[in-house]
């Protein structure tokens, strides 16, 4: 193996080790420090009026 | 020498990774704050309409009515219930409140068991424009103006028109009218005084 090829191989290995180390550290840091998102939905409740109607008019004559 | 270089690369890689991870975390949290802020702005801009209070008294100056408003639902026959006392009136609390968009209803007896006048004996004397004042449980007064007076046969009473939806804040007064039937113990008609919120 020539000296140039050896150098290229070493650089490739070093780059790979660097990338793996960086990814692992980044993943661990993010997982430990990121605040979990509050998934509670802030909904606005529109008040609704439930209305009933009687079946007949009232018996308003001759009160006891 | 080789081992030293290998360790140096790993240390630099870890340092770089920590930096990337922290920056990603900051960006993530910043984005989260913006989302929460947007949600908060949306909720504060939506106004919840206030609901009128529960009616407690009613005044009709023209005919000298100034009495208590009870709260009632339906009787066992499904009719709007009536006030316990002949001189009181009653608001249908399963329907709209006076002052609310819709048809609120207050009923009152026409007469007593001996035929003498009860709370709504004289509402037939009201005319268009006459004032009706309702005071709610917070002391707030709502003034309504009579728009029309209509008599309906008891067995052909327009329930939805009197009790149902409306595009205005209506207050409808109901009492008996027509002929007294001794057998059924019921009057043949109902009188409805329609009024609309004016202030």
Interface residues (C-beta under 8 A of the other chain):
Chain A: X14 X17 X18 X19 X20 X21 X22 X23 X24 X25 X26 X27 X28 X29 X30 X33 X34 X35 X37 X38 X42 X44 X46 X47 X49 X51 X52 X53 X54 X55 X56 X57 X58 X59 X60 X61 X62 X63 X64
Chain B: X5 X6 X9 X10 X12 X13 X14 X15 X16 X17 X18 X20 X21 X22 X24 X25 X28 X29 X32 X36 X39 X40 X42 X43 X46 X48 X49 X51 X74 X75 X77 X78 X79 X80 X81 X82 X83 X85 X86 X90 X92 X94 X95 X96 X100 X102 X107 X108 X109 X110 X111 X112 X113 X115 X118 X120 X152 X154 X157 X159 X160 X162 X163 X164 X165 X174 X175 X176 X180 X185 X186 X187 X190
